[in-house]
């Protein structure tokens, strides 16, 4: 079968401001949680490299726009730095306005549609000092920031998104030590999740009120959930995992409400968040025009042994446990399962359970360490493993589209190797290799391959590319 993609399909890549911009405290930008955390605990970050330089995009965005055109990308997702645009949360930074307007303009000049996200884990430090997402004030602050962005850039941006993977700053910051404030408290985590859903809805409401052209969505990291077996306990674990890890943000985003099952599950475990009058109505206003779906790996679960289960629950591990599927294929560099079929299963779930809402694959990719091992005599990284990864996932995207799924694009994480939180540059993901010293961008073999895929708008043989 010839895998031809729909006309107008969005071919692109994704990054974020904190992982690519650099320009840490230049031109009025203030600190985020990542800046402060690195200053306090630099040893927590791989090789002690913090968020100061990243991919040098603040200086090289014009070059990047041209490089995107060179490999035929027609779209690109990045984010705005909240603490660059509004350094104190109130006063507009005109230098930031100038930068982002020119950034988005350069993309459009090169035939690249900007998809602009508002929050990618980079909480401004001034708000974190007030409690961050635990503080209800964060909802109004985010709404004001969102409205400011819409007003300043709405003439350049047709696709907006509110959050990237909102469940991640919940689980990694309040159920782990991978995001600030690195605490472990399930009750606080759920409160943060509720406030995040409210902030999303408030931003959508602000967008609708302005009446601008364009569409608004939310970017969720979704995983199909698979049970170890059809035993009752394993199936219950699957249902619980689906509700907590997937539907807790997917339902409010698409349906404008939490599921009855989730509310009951939290209530039974004394985990319901504090709410105020009007919360239900606000969340109902947060329904989006489209979804961004980040997909990397599936979620495999099994029943929790009764002897290990806390009542009431004190962690997500009291609702389901990870199942180590013996047949899995792994990306050993990242420790993630490679399961391309998961994209098809997600697409069918969205089609059947969520009104076939338009969506695009907003992230998918393969991080590999020490890629210089695969550099040829011409200085090109021969990342055949990445080509195979993308090709296998795109085949399942095409299968889903042929099955009626409303998928309108595919974005790789990422365009040029970027800084990745505590892991800094340990694993590389880009179509272009980044020289950490000079900032130079060099195309990898996957860049030449994707260029030809986009040119033909169909999958091509993984071994047919020449450069």
C-alpha positions in Angstrom: 0.0 0.0 0.0 1.2 3.5 -0.8 1.0 5.6 2.3 -0.1 9.0 0.9 -1.0 11.6 3.5 -3.9 14.1 3.2 -3.4 17.4 1.4 -2.3 20.1 3.9 -0.9 17.6 6.3 1.3 19.4 8.9 4.8 18.1 8.7 7.1 19.6 11.4 8.9 19.4 14.6 8.5 20.7 18.2 10.5 22.3 20.9 9.9 24.7 23.8 11.3 28.1 24.9 13.1 26.9 28.0 14.7 24.0 26.1 15.9 26.0 23.1 16.0 29.8 23.5 18.8 30.4 25.8 19.3 34.2 26.5 18.7 33.3 30.1 18.5 36.8 31.7 18.8 38.8 28.5 16.5 41.7 27.5 14.4 41.6 30.7 13.7 37.9 31.1 13.4 36.8 34.7 13.9 33.4 36.3 11.8 30.3 36.0 11.8 27.4 38.3 14.5 25.7 36.2 16.9 28.7 36.4 16.6 28.9 40.2 16.8 25.1 40.7 20.0 24.9 38.7 21.4 27.8 40.7 20.5 26.0 43.9 21.5 22.4 42.9 23.6 22.3 39.8 24.8 18.8 40.6 21.3 17.5 40.0 21.7 18.3 36.3 23.5 15.9 33.9 27.1 17.1 33.5 26.2 20.3 35.4 24.7 22.0 32.3 21.8 24.2 33.1 19.3 26.3 31.1 21.6 29.2 30.2 22.6 28.3 26.6 20.4 25.4 25.4 20.1 25.6 21.6 20.9 29.3 21.1 17.6 29.9 19.4 17.3 33.5 20.8 20.2 34.4 18.5 19.7 31.9 15.7 15.9 31.7 15.0 16.2 33.3 11.5 18.7 30.6 10.5 16.5 27.9 12.0 13.5 29.1 10.0 15.6 28.8 6.8 16.9 25.3 7.9 13.3 24.2 8.4 12.4 25.3 4.9 15.5 23.4 3.6 14.0 20.1 4.7 10.5 21.0 3.7 8.9 21.4 7.1 5.7 23.3 6.8 5.0 23.8 10.6 6.8 24.2 13.9 5.7 24.2 17.5 7.4 26.2 20.1 6.4 28.0 23.3 6.5 31.5 24.7 8.5 32.1 27.8 6.0 33.5 30.3 8.8 35.2 32.3 10.2 36.8 29.2 6.9 38.2 28.0 5.7 39.3 31.5 8.9 39.4 33.6 6.9 40.3 36.8 3.6 39.0 35.7 2.1 42.4 34.9 4.4 44.7 32.8 4.7 43.8 29.1 8.3 43.4 28.0 8.5 45.1 24.6 11.8 43.4 23.7 10.1 40.1 24.1 7.3 41.2 21.9 9.8 42.3 19.2 11.6 38.9 19.5 8.6 36.7 19.3 6.9 38.7 16.5 10.1 38.5 14.4 10.5 34.8 15.2 7.0 34.0 14.1 7.3 36.2 11.1 10.5 34.5 10.0 8.8 31.2 10.2 5.9 32.3 8.1 8.3 33.9 5.5 9.8 30.4 5.1 6.5 28.7 4.7 6.4 27.3 8.2 3.2 27.6 10.2 3.9 28.5 13.9 2.0 26.5 16.5 2.5 28.4 19.7 2.2 26.9 23.2 1.9 29.0 26.3 3.3 26.7 29.1 6.0 24.1 28.8 6.9 23.4 32.4 8.5 26.8 33.0 6.8 28.3 35.9 7.9 31.9 36.6 9.9 32.0 39.9 7.9 35.0 41.1 4.7 32.8 40.9 6.4 29.7 42.3 7.3 31.7 45.4 3.6 32.2 45.9 2.9 28.5 45.6 2.8 28.0 41.9 -0.1 25.9 40.6 -1.1 25.1 44.2 -2.2 28.7 44.6 -5.6 29.6 43.0 -4.1 33.0 42.0 -2.2 31.1 39.3 -5.4 30.7 37.3 -5.9 34.4 36.9 -2.2 35.0 36.3 -2.2 32.4 33.6 -5.4 33.8 32.0 -3.8 37.3 32.0 -0.6 36.0 30.4 -2.6 34.0 27.8 -4.7 37.1 26.9 -1.6 39.2 26.5 0.0 36.6 24.2 -3.2 36.4 22.1 -3.3 40.2 21.8 0.3 40.6 20.9 0.7 37.8 18.4 -2.8 36.8 17.3 -2.3 38.3 13.8 0.6 35.9 13.3 -0.6 32.7 15.0 -3.4 30.5 13.7 -2.8 27.6 16.1 -2.5 28.1 19.9 -2.2 25.6 22.6 -2.4 26.2 26.4 -0.2 23.6 28.0 2.3 20.9 27.0 1.8 17.6 28.9 0.1 19.2 31.9 0.1 15.9 33.8 3.9 15.9 33.8 4.4 19.0 36.0 1.9 17.3 38.4 3.5 13.9 38.6 7.1 15.0 38.2 6.9 17.9 40.6 4.4 16.7 43.2 4.8 12.9 43.0 8.5 12.8 42.3 11.8 14.7 42.2 12.1 15.5 38.5 10.5 18.9 38.5 10.4 21.7 41.1 9.2 21.7 43.9 10.0 17.9 44.0 7.6 16.8 46.7 5.6 13.7 47.1 2.0 14.4 48.1 -0.9 12.9 46.2 -3.5 15.3 47.6 -1.4 18.3 46.6 -0.7 16.8 43.2 -4.5 16.5 42.5 -5.0 20.1 43.6 -2.3 21.2 41.2 -4.0 19.2 38.5 -7.4 20.8 39.1 -5.9 24.3 39.1 -4.1 23.5 35.9 -7.3 22.4 34.2 -9.0 25.6 35.4 -6.1 27.7 34.1 -6.4 26.0 30.7 -10.1 26.7 30.6 -9.6 30.3 31.6 -7.1 30.8 28.7 -9.6 29.2 26.3 -12.3 31.5 27.6 -10.1 34.5 27.1 -9.3 33.4 23.5 -13.0 33.0 22.7 -13.8 36.4 24.2 -11.3 38.1 21.9 -13.0 36.6 18.9 -9.7 36.2 17.0 -9.3 34.0 14.0 -7.5 30.8 14.6 -7.9 27.7 16.8 -6.9 26.8 20.3 -6.0 23.4 21.7 -4.2 21.6 24.4 -1.2 19.2 24.1 -1.5 16.0 26.1 0.9 13.1 26.4 -1.4 10.2 25.9 -0.6 6.5 26.2 -2.8 3.6 25.3 -3.3 1.5 28.4 -2.9 -2.2 28.2 -3.7 -4.7 31.0 -1.5 -7.7 31.8 -4.4 -10.0 31.3 -8.2 -10.1 31.3 -8.4 -11.0 35.0 -10.7 -8.8 37.0 -7.9 -7.2 39.0 -5.8 -6.4 35.9 -8.8 -4.9 34.1 -9.6 -2.7 37.2 -6.0 -1.5 37.2 -6.4 -0.6 33.5 -9.5 1.4 34.1 -7.9 3.2 37.0 -4.8 4.0 35.0 -6.8 5.3 32.1 -8.9 7.6 34.3 -5.9 9.0 36.3 -3.2 9.1 33.6 -5.2 9.8 30.5 -8.8 11.0 31.1 -8.0 13.3 34.0 -6.9 16.0 31.4 -8.4 14.6 28.2 -12.0 14.7 29.5 -11.9 18.3 30.7 -10.1 19.3 27.5 -12.5 17.7 25.0 -15.7 17.1 27.0 -15.5 20.1 29.4 -15.9 17.9 32.5 -14.3 15.3 34.7 -15.6 11.7 34.4 -18.0 10.5 37.0 -15.7 7.5 37.6 -12.8 9.7 38.3 -14.7 11.9 40.7 -16.0 8.8 42.6 -12.5 7.2 42.7 -11.0 10.4 44.2 -13.9 10.8 46.6 -13.6 7.2 47.9 -9.9 7.9 48.7 -10.4 11.4 50.3 -8.5 12.9 47.4 -11.0 15.4 45.9 -9.5 18.8 45.4 -10.7 22.0 47.0 -13.1 23.7 44.6 -15.0 26.9 44.4 -18.4 27.9 43.0 -18.1 28.3 39.3 -15.3 25.7 38.7 -17.6 23.3 36.9 -18.9 26.1 34.6 -15.3 27.3 33.9 -14.1 23.9 33.0 -17.0 23.5 30.6 -15.7 26.5 28.8 -12.3 24.9 28.2 -13.4 22.6 25.3 -10.8 22.9 22.5 -10.9 23.0 18.8 -8.1 20.4 18.4 -5.8 18.2 20.4 -2.0 17.9 20.3 -1.1 14.3 21.1 2.4 13.5 22.4 3.1 9.8 22.1 6.3 8.0 23.1 5.3 4.8 24.7 2.4 2.7 26.0 1.3 2.2 29.6 1.2 -1.4 30.7 -0.4 -2.2 34.0 -1.4 -4.9 36.4 -3.3 -5.3 39.6 -2.0 -4.0 42.9 -1.5 -6.8 45.4 -4.0 -6.4 48.2 -1.2 -6.7 50.8 0.5 -3.6 49.3 -2.5 -1.4 48.7 -3.1 1.6 50.9 -6.6 2.5 51.9 -7.2 5.4 51.4 -4.7 5.6 48.5 -1.4 7.5 49.1 0.1 7.2 45.7 -0.8 6.3 42.1 0.7 2.9 42.8 -2.3 2.1 44.9 -4.5 2.2 41.8 -2.4 0.3 39.4 1.2 -1.1 39.0 3.5 -1.2 36.0 3.6 -4.4 34.1 6.9 -5.3 32.4 5.8 -6.9 29.2 8.4 -9.6 28.3 8.0 -9.1 24.5 8.6 -5.3 24.5 11.1 -3.6 22.3 13.1 -0.9 24.0 15.0 2.3 23.3 17.7 1.4 25.8 19.1 5.0 25.8 15.8 6.5 27.2 14.4 3.4 28.9 11.2 3.6 27.0 9.3 0.9 25.1 9.0 1.3 21.4 5.5 0.4 20.3 4.4 2.2 17.1 1.0 0.4 17.2 0.1 2.6 20.2 -0.5 5.6 17.9 -3.2 3.7 16.0 -4.9 2.6 19.2 -4.9 6.2 20.6 -6.3 7.5 17.3 -9.2 5.0 17.4 -9.9 5.9 21.1 -10.1 9.6 20.1 -12.3 8.7 17.2 -14.7 6.5 19.1 -14.8 8.1 22.5 -14.0 11.8 21.9 -16.1 12.7 18.9 -13.3 12.2 16.4 -11.9 15.7 17.4 -9.2 16.9 15.1 -5.7 16.1 16.4 -2.1 16.0 15.4 0.9 14.1 16.7 2.5 17.0 18.4 5.5 15.0 19.7 7.0 11.6 18.8 10.7 10.9 18.8 13.7 8.8 19.8 16.4 10.1 22.1 19.8 8.4 21.6 23.0 9.2 23.5 26.5 9.5 22.0 25.2 9.9 18.5 28.7 10.8 17.3 29.3 7.1 17.2 27.2 7.1 14.0 28.9 10.0 12.3 30.3 9.3 8.8 33.4 10.8 7.1 31.3 13.7 5.9 30.2 14.6 9.4 26.6 13.4 9.0 25.0 11.4 11.8 23.6 8.2 10.2 20.6 7.9 12.5 18.9 5.0 10.7 17.4 4.0 14.0 15.5 7.3 14.1 14.4 6.9 10.5 13.0 3.4 11.3 11.3 4.8 14.4 9.6 7.6 12.6 8.7 5.4 9.6 7.1 2.8 11.8 5.0 5.4 13.7 4.0 7.2 10.5 2.7 3.9 9.1 0.4 3.7 12.1 -0.6 7.3 11.6 -1.6 6.5 8.0 -3.4 3.4 9.1 -5.4 5.5 11.6 -6.3 8.1 9.0 -7.4 5.4 6.6 -9.5 4.1 9.5 -11.3 7.5 9.8 -9.2 9.2 12.4 -9.1 13.0 12.1 -5.3 13.4 12.3 -3.9 16.4 10.5 -0.2 16.4 11.2 3.0 14.8 12.6 5.7 16.6 14.5 9.0 15.1 15.6 10.6 16.0 18.9 12.7 17.9 17.9 14.1 20.1 15.1 17.6 20.7 16.5 19.0 18.9 19.6 17.7 20.6 22.6 18.4 20.9 26.4 16.3 18.3 28.2 15.7 19.3 31.9 17.8 17.2 34.3 19.2 15.2 31.5 20.5 18.2 29.6 22.0 16.9 26.3 22.5 13.3 27.3 20.1 12.1 24.7 19.8 13.7 21.3 16.5 13.9 19.4 16.9 16.4 16.6 16.8 16.3 12.8 19.8 18.6 13.1 22.8 17.9 15.4 23.8 20.8 17.7 27.4 21.6 18.4 27.3 22.6 22.0 30.3 24.9 21.8 29.5 26.8 18.6 25.7 26.3 18.2 26.3 25.1 14.6 23.4 23.0 13.2 24.3 20.0 11.0 21.6 17.8 9.3 21.4 14.2 10.2 20.5 11.5 7.8 16.9 11.6 9.1 16.7 15.2 8.0 17.4 14.2 4.4 14.9 11.3 4.7 12.0 13.4 6.1 12.6 16.1 3.5 11.9 13.5 0.8 8.9 12.1 2.7 7.4 15.6 2.9 8.2 16.4 -0.7 6.3 13.3 -1.9 3.7 13.5 1.0 4.0 9.8 1.5 6.2 7.2 3.2 9.3 6.2 1.3 11.6 3.3 1.8 13.7 3.6 4.9 16.9 2.7 3.0 16.4 4.7 -0.2 17.7 8.1 0.8 20.9 9.4 -0.6 22.7 12.6 0.3 
